[in-house]
Amino acid sequence: MKLVTYSIPDEARLHAGVLTGETIVDLERAFGALGRSVDGGSVLGLVREGARGLDAAREALAAHAAKKLPSEFKGSPVTASAKTAHLHAPIPRPPSMRDGYAFRQHVETARKNRGLEMIPEFDKFPVFYFSNHQAVTGPGDVHVRKLHTERLDFELEAAIVVGQESRDLTAESADAAIVGLTIMNDWSARALQMEEMKMSLGPAKGKDFATSLGPYLVTLDELAELATRTPKGMTFDLQMRAFVNGTQVSQGNVTDMNWTFAQILERASYGVTLYPGDVIGSGTCGTGCFLELNGSKITNNQWLHHGDTVALEIDGLGRLENRIVCDDV
């Protein structure tokens, strides 16, 4: 299933739904019409319901396909047009958000471009940092300030959403804790980031202003044909692409991750409880940002500016498109 958070024109309220073709089935209203006492008010609420919530969403989707859902529930439409609805991040305010560093090509190339040897600890354990879970955006405008536009960068990533409360996971079992995948754009203000990290802290202000997720959360079962089970966790054969103002600048594949999401989950949950709705990013794929592309002379000191559009595509996960808006212009 493709789980979405959406709003309709002239209404501020956010709704949870399932996208099917060009139609969104509103989960709260569909559950009401079907007499299901399941939280359909938000995607996060649905995820917290666990298997019970996903089963109810599948039932609503099947009822829609069989034309067994009413057009309205308590005077409100049970479906919405995907053409006119605005999609937000599938989970607009995750309980927490971590970002990994799982693609060797990106790490090795970025370090080489700075005259540094590959760090041996990369092969010892998967590393991550905490990002600002209160600064998540979905498709659409991303608002930044003047200092952010000093070497403003995108990052092409996939992310998982945790589906059940988990602690001390093992790589062999951790995939069961994943409810689905989405696209992540880990926006980076490189000038701020590089200055701060000279003090061995960060990336802080270099990252905390925005992270984009979307356009939907794809449940794991829908990606089964593109997934391979290994003793270290599932790998996903999903092509990745990034476009800036319509020109493709990046290409990768989720399967190129040197650490699986299951291994990252094992590390993240060691002595720590993960909660439904927590988001964990893969880190940037090889060629997946201007920092790497500029350093490799693939692009010529190219950065993002006011009005630029960045679109990230991942097979099976859709297309996440954003426009940069500098509020100081």
GURO-659300 format. One record per residue (C-alpha): residue number from 1; residue in three letters; x, y, z. Coordinates in pm, 1 decimal. Each point is the difference from the previous one (the first is absolute). Example, Ala and Ser with C-alpha at 12.3 -4.5 7.8 and 13.67 -1.06 7.14 Angstrom:
BEGIN
1  ala  1230.0  -450.0  780.0
2  ser  137.0  344.0  -66.0
***
This chain:
BEGIN
1  met  0.0  0.0  0.0
2  lys  94.1  362.7  -49.0
3  leu  -90.5  183.9  320.6
4  val  -34.7  376.6  -32.6
5  thr  -64.4  306.8  208.2
6  tyr  -199.2  249.4  -202.6
7  ser  -205.3  316.9  10.3
8  ile  -262.0  128.6  -237.7
9  pro  -30.7  355.8  -138.1
10  asp  -129.1  262.3  244.1
11  glu  31.7  -235.8  296.8
12  ala  290.0  2.5  244.2
13  arg  -74.5  -336.1  161.6
14  leu  228.9  -292.2  -82.6
15  his  -150.6  -337.4  -89.5
16  ala  143.3  -350.9  -23.0
17  gly  -73.3  -205.1  -308.2
18  val  100.3  -278.7  -234.5
19  leu  89.9  97.4  -355.1
20  thr  -137.0  -222.9  -274.0
21  gly  43.9  126.0  -353.7
22  glu  -121.6  359.6  -1.7
23  thr  -226.5  -46.0  302.5
24  ile  70.6  35.9  370.5
25  val  -215.4  -206.3  235.7
26  asp  -39.5  194.8  323.9
27  leu  79.2  -247.7  276.1
28  glu  -187.6  159.6  288.0
29  arg  -322.5  28.0  -201.0
30  ala  40.3  -341.0  -162.7
31  phe  54.2  -161.5  339.9
32  gly  -308.8  177.8  127.1
33  ala  -207.4  -122.6  -292.0
34  leu  126.5  -355.2  54.0
35  gly  -58.0  16.1  375.2
36  arg  368.7  -52.0  82.8
37  ser  127.6  146.4  328.3
38  val  352.0  64.7  -130.5
39  asp  193.9  327.4  12.4
40  gly  -19.0  137.4  -353.2
41  gly  43.3  363.2  94.4
42  ser  369.0  4.0  -91.5
43  val  256.5  -228.5  -162.4
44  leu  192.1  3.0  328.4
45  gly  -313.1  -111.6  183.4
46  leu  -51.6  -279.0  -251.6
47  val  362.6  -116.1  33.1
48  arg  -38.6  -7.7  377.0
49  glu  -291.6  -241.1  -45.5
50  gly  245.7  -252.2  -145.8
51  ala  -125.1  -292.2  -209.3
52  arg  -356.9  76.4  106.1
53  gly  23.2  343.9  -157.6
54  leu  156.2  -120.6  -324.9
55  asp  -258.7  -277.1  -32.6
56  ala  -279.4  255.0  43.7
57  ala  155.2  223.9  -265.8
58  arg  17.5  -293.3  -241.2
59  glu  -364.6  -76.8  73.8
60  ala  -93.5  360.8  -79.9
61  leu  199.2  -15.2  -322.5
62  ala  -168.8  -326.1  -101.3
63  ala  -344.1  141.6  81.4
64  his  74.7  301.6  -219.8
65  ala  113.0  -223.6  -287.8
66  ala  -319.6  -206.3  34.7
67  lys  -207.9  322.5  9.2
68  lys  -127.9  -91.6  345.3
69  leu  93.5  328.5  166.7
70  pro  -258.5  278.1  15.1
71  ser  89.0  329.6  -165.4
72  glu  -41.5  182.5  333.5
73  phe  23.8  -70.7  371.1
74  lys  -180.9  240.9  232.9
75  gly  -24.2  253.8  -282.3
76  ser  370.1  -7.3  -95.4
77  pro  148.7  -163.4  -312.6
78  val  165.7  -337.9  48.1
79  thr  236.0  54.5  -292.6
80  ala  197.7  292.4  -141.2
81  ser  161.6  66.5  -334.8
82  ala  376.7  -36.9  4.1
83  lys  13.3  264.6  -274.4
84  thr  -142.8  271.9  222.8
85  ala  116.2  -115.9  345.1
86  his  330.7  124.1  140.0
87  leu  228.1  -269.7  135.4
88  his  198.4  69.3  315.5
89  ala  274.0  -211.2  157.4
90  pro  -162.5  -337.9  72.2
91  ile  92.7  46.9  367.9
92  pro  27.3  379.1  43.3
93  arg  138.5  -18.6  354.8
94  pro  182.0  -329.0  62.3
95  pro  70.3  -89.5  363.6
96  ser  369.6  10.3  -92.7
97  met  213.0  15.0  -312.9
98  arg  345.7  -147.4  -55.2
99  asp  209.3  8.5  -315.3
100  gly  255.0  -265.7  -88.4
101  tyr  324.3  -2.5  -198.7
102  ala  -35.4  -328.8  -186.1
103  phe  136.3  58.5  -352.6
104  arg  376.9  -53.9  -19.4
105  gln  28.4  173.6  -339.3
106  his  -135.7  324.9  141.5
107  val  214.1  -11.9  314.3
108  glu  318.1  -100.9  -179.5
109  thr  -36.8  251.7  -284.2
110  ala  -93.2  288.5  227.9
111  arg  303.4  -68.9  220.3
112  lys  231.3  -41.8  -299.3
113  asn  -115.2  335.8  -134.4
114  arg  108.9  154.3  331.2
115  gly  340.1  -173.4  -14.3
116  leu  -91.4  -253.1  271.2
117  glu  51.2  -376.1  14.8
118  met  -303.5  -225.5  28.5
119  ile  -85.2  -32.5  367.0
120  pro  40.9  -365.5  116.0
121  glu  -282.8  26.7  253.8
122  phe  -246.3  11.9  -289.9
123  asp  37.2  -375.8  -38.5
124  lys  -29.0  -72.3  373.5
125  phe  -351.2  124.7  75.0
126  pro  -276.4  207.9  -158.2
127  val  -8.5  356.4  127.2
128  phe  -283.6  251.8  9.9
129  tyr  -88.0  339.2  142.8
130  phe  -324.3  141.7  135.9
131  ser  -172.7  253.4  -222.4
132  asn  -275.0  249.8  82.7
133  his  -325.5  -196.7  -3.9
134  gln  -192.0  326.6  49.9
135  ala  125.2  146.1  -330.4
136  val  -139.1  -261.0  -239.4
137  thr  -160.0  113.8  -325.2
138  gly  -170.7  -190.2  -278.4
139  pro  -28.9  78.0  -369.8
140  gly  -16.9  370.9  -87.0
141  asp  182.2  309.9  116.7
142  val  293.6  -24.1  240.6
143  his  58.9  329.1  180.6
144  val  357.3  96.3  83.1
145  arg  189.0  307.0  122.7
146  lys  291.5  185.3  -159.0
147  leu  274.4  -189.1  187.0
148  his  -144.7  -332.4  -115.1
149  thr  47.0  101.5  -363.7
150  glu  375.7  26.5  42.1
151  arg  77.2  -331.6  -171.6
152  leu  -350.0  -143.7  42.3
153  asp  -11.9  -367.3  -94.9
154  phe  -242.6  -287.9  -46.9
155  glu  60.2  -363.3  101.3
156  leu  -155.8  -295.5  -181.2
157  glu  -102.9  -261.9  256.2
158  ala  -251.7  -268.1  87.3
159  ala  -140.3  -34.0  350.2
160  ile  -182.2  -261.7  204.4
161  val  -279.6  52.0  249.8
162  val  -1.6  -213.8  313.8
163  gly  -324.4  -191.0  40.2
164  gln  21.3  -141.9  350.3
165  glu  157.4  77.6  334.0
166  ser  339.4  -170.1  -6.8
167  arg  313.7  -28.8  209.2
168  asp  326.4  -192.5  -40.8
169  leu  -86.6  -124.0  -348.2
170  thr  226.7  -230.6  -197.9
171  ala  69.5  40.9  -369.7
172  glu  -153.9  -342.9  -59.5
173  ser  -335.3  107.2  143.7
174  ala  -8.6  379.1  -34.9
175  asp  -182.4  11.2  -335.5
176  ala  -316.9  -101.5  187.3
177  ala  11.6  339.4  170.6
178  ile  -25.2  190.3  -330.6
179  val  -345.1  109.4  -112.9
180  gly  114.2  154.7  -328.6
181  leu  228.0  228.7  -198.7
182  thr  -16.1  356.0  -125.9
183  ile  226.6  250.1  -177.5
184  met  211.6  236.2  211.1
185  asn  168.3  325.7  -102.6
186  asp  243.5  96.1  274.2
187  trp  46.4  368.4  -84.4
188  ser  345.8  126.9  93.2
189  ala  135.9  349.8  51.7
190  arg  361.8  -87.8  -73.0
191  ala  160.5  327.6  108.3
192  leu  -165.3  -19.0  342.4
193  gln  66.5  -373.1  25.3
194  met  371.4  23.4  -76.7
195  glu  60.3  287.0  240.6
196  glu  -180.2  -170.2  287.7
197  met  159.9  -338.8  -47.4
198  lys  346.8  147.7  46.5
199  met  -96.0  -12.1  368.6
200  ser  -72.7  -375.7  -22.4
201  leu  -370.7  50.1  50.6
202  gly  -286.8  23.2  -241.8
203  pro  -122.2  7.8  -265.3
204  ala  -252.2  203.7  206.7
205  lys  -89.7  322.0  -186.0
206  gly  129.3  -150.2  -321.7
207  lys  -290.4  -246.9  2.4
208  asp  -265.4  98.1  251.5
209  phe  -206.5  235.3  -217.8
210  ala  -172.5  -255.8  -226.2
211  thr  -22.1  -364.7  -99.0
212  ser  -251.3  -99.0  -267.9
213  leu  -181.8  -335.2  -0.8
214  gly  -250.6  -142.6  -246.0
215  pro  -200.7  0.0  -208.4
216  tyr  -135.2  -308.3  177.8
217  leu  96.1  -284.9  231.3
218  val  11.8  -328.0  -193.9
219  thr  -67.3  -301.9  217.6
220  leu  261.2  -273.0  -6.1
221  asp  -224.5  -263.0  -159.8
222  glu  -35.9  214.1  -313.0
223  leu  377.8  -9.5  -51.2
224  ala  35.4  -377.4  45.2
225  glu  84.9  -70.7  -364.7
226  leu  283.4  253.9  13.8
227  ala  140.0  -122.3  331.7
228  thr  256.1  -273.8  68.5
229  arg  30.6  -161.6  340.3
230  thr  353.5  -47.2  130.1
231  pro  143.0  -101.1  340.2
232  lys  78.5  368.6  54.1
233  gly  -350.0  117.7  -87.6
234  met  -190.9  85.7  -313.7
235  thr  148.7  187.4  -292.3
236  phe  -218.3  194.3  -243.2
237  asp  60.4  26.1  -375.0
238  leu  -139.8  350.8  -40.9
239  gln  154.5  240.7  -249.4
240  met  54.5  353.4  133.8
241  arg  12.9  324.7  -201.3
242  ala  25.7  371.5  77.9
243  phe  -93.6  290.6  -225.4
244  val  73.6  369.8  47.4
245  asn  -211.9  233.9  -212.2
246  gly  -85.6  -294.7  -222.8
247  thr  357.9  -116.3  -62.5
248  gln  107.4  -334.9  142.8
249  val  305.8  35.4  222.3
250  ser  6.0  -323.5  202.7
251  gln  -62.5  -370.8  -36.0
252  gly  34.2  -287.9  244.4
253  asn  -173.9  -305.3  140.0
254  val  -119.1  -80.9  351.1
255  thr  160.6  -343.3  -38.0
256  asp  341.5  170.4  3.0
257  met  -29.9  68.3  373.0
258  asn  301.5  -154.3  171.9
259  trp  -199.0  -25.2  321.3
260  thr  -357.6  -131.4  -19.6
261  phe  -286.7  170.7  176.0
262  ala  -16.2  -306.2  227.2
263  gln  361.3  54.6  105.7
264  ile  -68.6  368.0  62.5
265  leu  -302.2  -98.9  209.4
266  glu  213.7  -243.1  199.3
267  arg  245.0  278.9  80.2
268  ala  -267.7  262.5  68.0
269  ser  -200.7  -226.0  233.9
270  tyr  293.8  -117.8  209.8
271  gly  -104.6  87.3  354.3
272  val  -257.8  243.9  -141.3
273  thr  -369.5  -35.5  -79.1
274  leu  -118.2  90.4  -350.0
275  tyr  -362.4  102.9  -40.7
276  pro  -261.4  -29.9  -275.1
277  gly  40.8  287.5  -242.2
278  asp  372.2  55.3  62.2
279  val  173.9  82.4  -329.1
280  ile  349.4  -120.1  -91.2
281  gly  170.7  115.7  -320.8
282  ser  249.3  -194.6  -208.1
283  gly  247.3  280.0  -43.9
284  thr  88.9  144.0  -339.5
285  cys  53.6  -233.5  -292.0
286  gly  308.6  32.8  -219.5
287  thr  -22.1  321.2  -213.1
288  gly  -305.9  94.8  207.3
289  cys  93.9  358.8  91.8
290  phe  184.4  302.7  -138.8
291  leu  268.3  -25.0  269.0
292  glu  115.3  -322.9  -159.6
293  leu  -77.2  99.2  -361.3
294  asn  187.9  331.7  23.0
295  gly  297.8  -161.5  168.6
296  ser  17.1  -260.5  -276.0
297  lys  -26.7  272.7  -269.1
298  ile  -321.1  -154.6  -134.8
299  thr  -164.6  334.3  70.0
300  asn  172.9  336.7  18.0
301  asn  -55.3  155.8  342.3
302  gln  -375.0  -46.1  -37.0
303  trp  -223.4  63.5  301.2
304  leu  -369.7  64.5  56.7
305  his  -156.3  344.7  -7.6
306  his  -336.3  169.5  46.8
307  gly  -250.0  -134.5  -252.8
308  asp  189.8  -319.8  -82.7
309  thr  -198.4  -322.9  -19.5
310  val  138.5  -332.9  121.4
311  ala  -175.2  -327.2  -84.5
312  leu  106.3  -333.7  147.0
313  glu  -127.7  -325.3  -148.6
314  ile  34.6  -352.6  134.5
315  asp  -156.6  -298.4  -175.4
316  gly  -307.4  -110.8  187.2
317  leu  10.5  299.4  235.3
318  gly  -111.7  272.6  -240.0
319  arg  127.9  351.1  -63.1
320  leu  66.9  261.5  270.1
321  glu  11.3  350.4  -148.5
322  asn  89.1  318.2  188.2
323  arg  61.8  364.9  -82.9
324  ile  247.1  212.4  193.4
325  val  -148.0  319.6  142.4
326  cys  240.5  238.3  174.4
327  asp  -201.2  209.3  242.9
328  asp  265.5  275.1  -3.3
329  val  -41.3  75.9  -372.0
***
